[in-house]
Amino acid sequence: MSETSKHTVSRRGALGLLGAGAAAPLLGTGVADAAPRSAAFVPQVGSGVTPVQGLHLTFGRDPARQMVVSWITEGSVRRPRVLYGTLDGGFGAMAQADTRTYVDGTSGRTVWVHHALLDHLRPGTEYIYAAQHDGATPDAATFRTAPSGRSAFTFTSFGDQSAPQVTWNAAGAVGLDANSTPATKDIVTGIETVAPLFHLLNGDLCYANLDVDRVRTWNNFFTNNTRSARYRPWMPAAGNHEIEKLNGEIGLGAYQAYFDLPSTETDRELAGLWYSFTAGSVRVIVLQNDDNALQDGGDVYISGYSGGRQLKWLQKELAAARASKDVDWIVVAMHQVMISTSDANGADLGLREKYGPLFDKYGVDLVLCGHEHDYERSLAVHGVVSGSETLTPNPVSTATDNIDATHGTVHMVLGGGGVSGTTNGSFFKNGTAKVITAVSPKADPTSGKRVSTYVKEQAVWSAVRDEEHPYGFASFTVDPGRHRGDTTTMHVTYYNVNKPHGELSVFEKFSLHRRRSDG
């Protein structure tokens, strides 16, 4: 919802709000074509008002024309809103924010999260915005909308991050959350060094479910990531560690409150858990895998919670994407894995059974995961090895540097987002892998989890893995080609985030190619 007036903020005023040291992409000219005008911007500062915290962005349903600005407060606020425009045009529009709350089930604390949809934006355009509510100092940043139609751009991805933090332990003394490492901060700096259009965060965001103070952990996660997520959308997938006891019907209430995502799901309990969006010629489909995985990994076991609803949606999404003359690439982002040669979680037969035939039928190009705290990728795979009990993915090419994506799907495990307990030292050395094929009917009284049954397989699908470095992320640069029916290429770089100072180095590069769908 927008408010209308004839006044704007000058370019000088906009620069002043960002600060003299604010950085610097060149902003476009003019405000959004259809954006209403707002009242003149006057910062309002008062004592005792909870500040804007954890500013972060997500795409709306049309990433070329919509952006959602979100922030957290520690109490109820009046008139949460976002002013936005361009440096040349000033803050020429205003969007009112909707507020979501949840009560953390273990502490009883209420959290307020505000989401403002900025609509009628111009494709491929830089914007400036400021989030505020009555009495609070505004917080400002910039973003760029996605291109409309085929265009070159870069996106990035990793999973399994956690948050760099200390907390009060159960005895009241200072303690370090078990999953925290310096890499959880360094990797954000790495993403900003690449400066992608958007980032895919493939589950296990902050591991709040394992911490004494879950609300503090979420706050620290956003405090860390706002250094990037205020400038570019961070698009998350919910992993098993987002399932928190007593937080919503299936434990995902906190996650659903913190993020406003382009979901078409009409059931409130399921909203935002799976969704899709298109940037340029790339269709991104984000899944919530605990619904379809066998493994018990969250605070509660929720396998099958959608009753097949997510799978039906996935099939429709994949069919529409592959039939579209505007979509060349299909990228699936999710948490648990279908391939792994690490002696850690292992691949999940439930995912292979349910997703594998759909990925094959509709020609999914890339599957980006987390869950295993290491880096590994597969050869292009299609179908399964005949007679395999574990539905072993069948490699259809031995190419590792320049891959024809029409031959099969490449799976990437990108679980080096910063969490402790890395698994790059646990890779099997004999060419095998393990697969979860079942779980016990009831939870083990010692662990509280259903015990997994594992079966070994020959990892004929494995292409590359990083045994030396625990932390890193991947970037993907799309070359759309030059004319109808031309070859389009996706150039992939995997960066290590190195100890002890967080500098980046390139571990490997490879590319995928396919014919454009408009030929």
C-alpha positions in Angstrom: 0.0 0.0 0.0 1.4 3.5 -0.9 0.8 7.0 0.3 0.7 10.0 -2.1 2.2 13.5 -2.1 3.9 15.8 -4.4 7.2 16.1 -2.5 10.4 14.1 -2.9 13.8 14.0 -1.2 16.7 15.6 -3.2 19.6 13.6 -4.5 21.8 15.4 -1.9 19.4 14.3 0.8 19.5 10.7 -0.4 23.3 10.7 -0.3 23.3 12.2 3.1 21.0 9.5 4.4 23.3 6.7 3.1 26.3 8.5 4.6 29.4 10.1 3.1 31.2 6.7 2.9 28.3 4.8 1.3 29.3 2.8 -1.5 28.6 3.1 -4.8 27.0 1.3 -7.5 25.8 3.8 -10.0 22.1 4.3 -9.6 19.7 4.7 -12.5 17.7 7.7 -13.2 14.1 8.5 -12.2 11.7 6.7 -9.9 9.5 3.8 -10.8 7.0 4.5 -13.6 3.9 3.6 -11.6 5.2 4.3 -8.1 3.1 6.9 -6.2 4.8 10.0 -4.7 5.4 10.2 -1.0 5.5 12.9 1.7 8.9 14.6 2.2 11.2 12.4 4.2 11.9 13.7 7.7 13.9 11.5 10.0 12.1 11.1 13.3 14.2 10.2 16.3 12.8 9.6 19.8 14.0 8.0 23.0 12.9 4.5 23.9 11.8 3.4 20.4 13.1 0.0 19.3 15.4 0.5 16.3 15.4 -1.0 12.8 17.4 -4.2 13.0 18.5 -7.0 10.6 17.6 -5.2 7.3 17.3 -7.8 4.5 15.8 -8.2 1.0 13.9 -10.9 -0.8 12.4 -10.9 -4.3 8.7 -10.6 -4.9 6.9 -12.8 -7.4 8.3 -10.7 -10.3 12.0 -10.1 -9.4 12.2 -7.5 -12.3 9.5 -5.3 -10.7 9.2 -6.3 -7.1 11.4 -6.3 -4.0 10.5 -7.0 -0.4 12.3 -5.1 2.4 12.2 -6.7 5.8 13.4 -5.8 9.3 13.1 -6.9 12.9 12.1 -5.0 16.0 12.0 -6.0 19.7 8.6 -4.5 20.2 5.5 -3.2 18.5 6.0 -0.1 16.4 3.9 2.5 14.7 3.7 3.0 10.9 6.5 0.7 9.7 7.3 1.8 6.1 9.8 2.1 3.4 10.6 5.1 1.3 12.3 4.3 -2.0 13.4 5.8 -5.4 16.6 6.5 -7.2 19.5 8.9 -6.3 18.6 11.1 -9.2 14.8 11.1 -8.5 14.9 11.0 -4.7 12.7 9.0 -2.4 9.6 9.4 -4.6 7.5 6.5 -3.3 6.4 4.9 0.0 5.3 1.4 0.8 3.6 0.5 4.1 4.9 -2.7 5.8 2.9 -5.6 7.1 3.9 -6.9 10.5 4.2 -10.6 11.4 4.8 -11.8 15.0 5.7 -15.1 16.5 6.2 -16.2 20.1 9.3 -18.3 20.6 8.1 -21.5 22.1 11.0 -22.0 24.6 11.5 -18.5 25.9 8.0 -17.0 25.5 9.5 -13.9 23.8 7.6 -12.2 21.0 9.4 -11.2 17.8 8.1 -8.5 15.4 9.1 -8.7 11.7 8.1 -6.1 9.2 7.8 -6.7 5.4 7.2 -4.0 2.8 6.6 -4.9 -0.8 8.0 -2.4 -3.3 6.1 -2.7 -6.5 6.0 -1.2 -10.0 9.8 -1.1 -10.2 11.8 -0.9 -13.4 13.7 -4.1 -14.5 17.5 -4.0 -14.2 17.5 -0.7 -12.3 19.3 0.5 -9.1 17.1 1.8 -6.3 17.7 3.5 -3.0 15.5 2.8 0.0 15.1 3.6 3.7 13.2 1.5 6.3 11.7 3.3 9.2 8.9 3.4 11.8 7.7 6.3 14.0 10.4 7.5 16.4 13.2 5.4 15.0 16.3 6.3 13.0 15.9 5.0 9.4 18.2 2.4 7.9 19.0 2.7 4.3 20.6 0.8 1.4 20.4 0.2 -2.3 19.4 -2.8 -4.5 19.1 -3.7 -8.2 16.1 -5.3 -9.7 16.4 -8.4 -11.9 16.6 -8.0 -15.7 13.5 -8.6 -17.8 14.2 -11.2 -20.4 17.6 -12.7 -21.3 20.5 -10.8 -19.8 23.9 -11.6 -18.3 24.1 -11.7 -14.5 25.7 -13.5 -11.6 24.2 -15.3 -8.6 25.8 -17.1 -5.7 25.0 -20.0 -3.3 26.0 -21.8 -0.2 24.3 -23.6 2.8 24.9 -24.3 6.4 26.1 -21.0 7.8 25.3 -20.4 11.5 26.1 -17.0 13.1 29.3 -15.6 14.7 28.3 -15.0 18.3 28.6 -15.4 22.0 25.6 -15.9 24.2 24.7 -16.4 27.9 24.8 -20.1 28.6 22.3 -21.9 30.8 24.4 -21.1 33.9 24.4 -17.4 33.1 28.0 -17.2 32.1 29.4 -16.2 28.6 29.3 -19.0 26.2 30.0 -19.6 22.5 27.2 -21.2 20.5 28.4 -24.6 19.4 28.1 -24.0 15.6 29.8 -20.6 15.4 33.0 -20.0 13.5 34.8 -16.9 12.1 34.0 -18.3 8.6 30.3 -17.5 9.1 31.3 -13.8 8.9 34.1 -14.1 6.4 31.8 -15.8 3.8 29.4 -12.8 3.9 32.4 -10.6 2.9 33.1 -13.1 0.2 29.6 -12.8 -1.2 29.9 -9.0 -1.3 33.2 -9.3 -3.1 31.5 -11.1 -5.9 28.4 -8.7 -5.6 25.8 -11.1 -7.2 22.3 -10.1 -8.3 21.0 -12.5 -5.6 22.2 -15.2 -3.3 20.7 -18.7 -2.6 21.0 -19.9 1.0 20.5 -23.6 0.9 19.2 -24.4 4.4 20.5 -24.6 8.0 20.6 -20.9 8.2 21.7 -20.2 11.8 21.1 -23.4 13.8 18.9 -21.5 16.3 17.2 -24.8 17.2 20.4 -26.0 18.9 21.0 -22.9 21.0 20.0 -21.8 24.4 18.6 -18.4 23.2 17.0 -19.0 19.8 15.9 -15.4 19.4 19.4 -14.1 20.0 20.8 -16.5 17.4 18.3 -15.3 14.7 19.1 -11.7 15.6 22.8 -12.4 15.3 22.3 -14.2 12.0 20.6 -11.1 10.5 23.0 -8.7 12.1 25.8 -10.6 10.3 24.1 -11.0 7.0 22.6 -7.6 6.6 26.1 -6.5 5.4 25.1 -8.2 2.1 21.3 -9.0 2.4 20.4 -5.3 2.5 21.9 -4.8 -1.0 20.8 -8.0 -2.7 18.1 -10.6 -2.0 19.2 -13.6 0.0 16.7 -16.3 -1.0 16.6 -19.1 1.6 15.5 -22.7 1.6 14.4 -24.1 5.0 16.6 -26.9 6.3 16.2 -29.4 9.1 17.7 -27.0 11.6 15.0 -24.4 10.9 12.6 -26.9 12.5 12.2 -25.6 16.1 10.1 -27.3 18.8 7.0 -25.3 19.8 7.4 -22.8 17.0 4.4 -23.3 14.8 2.5 -26.4 13.7 5.5 -28.1 12.1 8.3 -26.1 13.8 8.9 -23.6 11.0 7.0 -20.6 12.4 10.2 -18.5 13.1 11.5 -19.1 9.5 8.1 -18.2 8.1 7.9 -15.0 10.1 11.4 -13.8 9.3 11.1 -14.2 5.5 8.5 -12.9 3.0 8.9 -15.2 0.0 7.2 -15.4 -3.4 5.1 -18.4 -2.4 1.8 -19.3 -4.1 0.8 -21.6 -1.3 -2.6 -20.7 0.1 -2.4 -22.8 3.3 -1.0 -20.6 6.1 0.8 -23.6 7.6 2.7 -24.2 4.4 3.2 -20.6 3.2 6.8 -19.8 2.1 8.2 -23.3 2.5 8.5 -23.8 -1.3 8.5 -21.1 -4.0 10.0 -20.1 -7.3 11.1 -17.1 -9.2 12.6 -16.1 -12.6 15.6 -13.9 -13.1 16.5 -13.3 -16.7 16.3 -16.8 -18.3 16.9 -18.7 -15.1 14.0 -20.3 -13.2 14.9 -21.0 -9.6 12.8 -23.5 -7.7 13.3 -23.7 -3.9 12.1 -26.8 -2.0 11.7 -27.7 1.7 13.1 -31.2 1.8 12.1 -32.5 5.2 8.7 -33.1 3.6 10.2 -35.7 1.3 13.4 -36.8 3.0 13.6 -39.9 5.2 16.2 -38.6 7.7 15.1 -37.3 11.0 17.1 -34.1 11.5 15.0 -31.4 13.1 13.5 -30.9 16.5 10.4 -32.9 15.4 10.0 -35.4 12.6 7.8 -33.9 9.9 8.5 -36.1 6.9 5.4 -36.2 4.7 3.8 -33.1 6.3 2.4 -31.7 3.0 0.6 -34.9 2.0 2.2 -34.8 -1.4 1.2 -31.1 -2.0 4.8 -30.0 -2.5 5.5 -32.7 -5.1 2.4 -31.8 -7.1 3.4 -28.2 -7.1 7.0 -29.1 -8.1 5.8 -31.1 -11.1 3.7 -28.2 -12.3 6.5 -25.8 -11.8 9.0 -28.0 -13.7 6.6 -28.6 -16.6 5.9 -24.9 -17.0 9.5 -23.9 -16.8 10.7 -26.4 -19.4 7.8 -25.5 -21.7 8.5 -21.8 -21.5 10.3 -20.1 -24.4 11.6 -17.5 -21.9 13.4 -20.0 -19.6 16.7 -21.6 -20.5 18.0 -22.8 -17.2 16.2 -24.6 -14.3 18.0 -24.5 -11.0 16.7 -26.2 -7.9 17.8 -25.0 -4.4 17.2 -27.3 -1.4 18.9 -28.6 1.7 19.3 -32.3 2.0 21.2 -34.2 -0.7 20.8 -36.8 -3.3 24.5 -37.4 -3.7 27.3 -37.5 -1.1 30.5 -39.4 -0.6 31.0 -38.1 2.9 30.6 -40.4 6.0 28.3 -37.8 7.5 24.6 -37.6 6.7 24.7 -39.4 3.5 22.4 -39.2 0.5 18.6 -39.7 1.1 16.7 -42.4 -0.8 13.4 -40.5 -0.2 14.6 -37.6 -2.2 15.9 -39.9 -5.0 12.6 -41.7 -5.2 10.5 -38.5 -5.3 12.6 -35.9 -7.1 14.8 -38.0 -9.4 12.1 -38.9 -12.0 10.9 -35.3 -12.1 14.4 -33.9 -12.5 15.0 -36.3 -15.3 11.7 -35.8 -17.1 11.9 -32.0 -17.1 15.7 -31.6 -17.6 16.7 -29.8 -14.4 20.2 -28.4 -15.0 21.5 -27.8 -11.5 20.6 -28.9 -8.0 22.2 -26.9 -5.3 22.2 -28.3 -1.7 23.8 -28.0 1.7 23.5 -30.5 4.6 26.9 -32.1 4.2 29.5 -29.6 5.5 31.8 -29.9 2.5 32.0 -29.3 -1.3 31.3 -32.0 -3.8 29.7 -32.1 -7.3 28.4 -34.9 -9.5 28.8 -35.7 -13.1 25.8 -35.0 -15.3 23.3 -37.8 -14.2 20.1 -39.1 -15.7 18.1 -42.1 -14.5 19.5 -44.7 -12.2 22.0 -47.5 -12.4 20.1 -50.6 -13.4 19.2 -52.8 -10.4 20.6 -50.6 -7.8 18.9 -50.9 -4.4 19.8 -47.2 -3.6 18.6 -45.8 -7.0 22.2 -44.8 -7.7 22.2 -41.8 -10.1 23.4 -42.8 -13.5 26.3 -40.8 -15.0 25.6 -40.0 -18.7 28.9 -38.1 -19.4 32.4 -38.0 -18.0 32.8 -34.3 -18.8 33.8 -32.2 -15.8 35.0 -28.9 -17.3 32.5 -28.2 -20.1 29.2 -30.0 -19.6 26.2 -30.3 -22.0 23.4 -29.7 -19.6 20.9 -31.4 -21.9 22.5 -34.7 -21.1 21.6 -34.7 -17.4 21.6 -32.9 -14.0 24.6 -31.7 -12.1 24.2 -31.9 -8.3 26.4 -29.6 -6.1 26.8 -29.9 -2.3 27.6 -26.4 -1.0 27.6 -27.0 2.7 30.7 -24.9 3.6 28.8 -21.7 4.6 30.6 -21.4 8.0 29.2 -23.9 10.4 31.5 -25.9 12.7 31.6 -29.7 12.4 32.9 -29.7 8.8 32.9 -33.0 6.9 35.5 -32.5 4.2 37.8 -34.8 6.2 35.2 -37.6 6.2 35.1 -38.4 2.5 35.2 -42.1 1.7 38.5 -43.0 0.1 37.4 -46.2 -1.7 35.0 -44.9 -4.3 31.9 -45.6 -2.2 29.1 -43.6 -0.6 26.3 -44.3 1.8 22.5 -43.8 1.4 19.8 -43.5 4.0 17.2 -46.1 2.9 14.9 -46.2 6.0 14.5 -44.8 9.5 13.3 -46.6 12.7 9.6 -46.4 13.4 10.2 -44.7 16.7 12.8 -42.3 18.0 15.8 -43.6 19.9 15.4 -42.7 23.6 19.1 -41.6 23.9 19.3 -39.3 20.8 15.6 -38.5 20.4 15.9 -39.2 16.7 14.7 -42.0 14.4 17.7 -44.1 13.6 18.8 -44.2 9.9 19.5 -47.4 8.0 22.4 -47.0 5.6 23.3 -49.0 2.5 26.6 -48.5 0.7 26.9 -47.9 -3.1 29.6 -47.3 -5.7 29.7 -43.5 -6.2 30.0 -43.8 -10.0 28.4 -40.3 -10.2 31.1 -38.4 -8.2 33.1 -35.9 -10.2 34.9 -33.4 -7.9 35.2 -32.9 -4.2 37.3 -30.6 -2.0 39.1 -32.6 0.7 41.4 -29.8 1.9 39.2 -26.8 2.5 36.1 -26.8 4.6 34.5 -23.4 3.7 33.4 -21.8 0.4 30.6 -20.8 -2.0 29.8 -21.0 -5.7 29.1 -18.2 -8.1 27.1 -18.7 -11.4 27.4 -16.3 -14.3 24.9 -16.6 -17.0 25.8 -15.8 -20.6 22.5 -15.7 -22.4 23.8 -16.0 -25.9 23.3 -13.4 -28.7 20.3 -14.5 -30.8 17.3 -16.8 -30.9 18.3 -20.5 -30.6 21.9 -19.6 -29.7 24.0 -21.5 -27.1 23.6 -20.1 -23.6 26.4 -20.8 -21.0 26.5 -20.9 -17.2 30.0 -20.3 -15.9 30.6 -21.7 -12.4 33.4 -20.8 -10.0 33.8 -22.4 -6.6 35.6 -20.1 -4.1 37.3 -21.2 -0.9 37.0 -18.9 2.1 40.4 -19.5 3.7 41.6 -19.5 7.3 42.6 -17.5 9.2 41.7 -14.2 7.5 38.9 -15.1 5.2 40.6 -14.3 1.9 39.1 -15.9 -1.3 40.9 -18.3 -3.6 39.5 -20.2 -6.6 39.2 -24.0 -6.1 37.7 -24.8 -9.5 35.9 -23.5 -12.5 33.6 -25.3 -15.0 30.8 -24.4 -17.3 27.4 -25.8 -18.5 25.9 -25.1 -21.8 22.6 -25.7 -23.7 20.6 -24.3 -26.6 18.3 -21.4 -25.8 14.6 -22.4 -25.6 13.5 -19.7 -28.1 15.2 -21.4 -31.0 
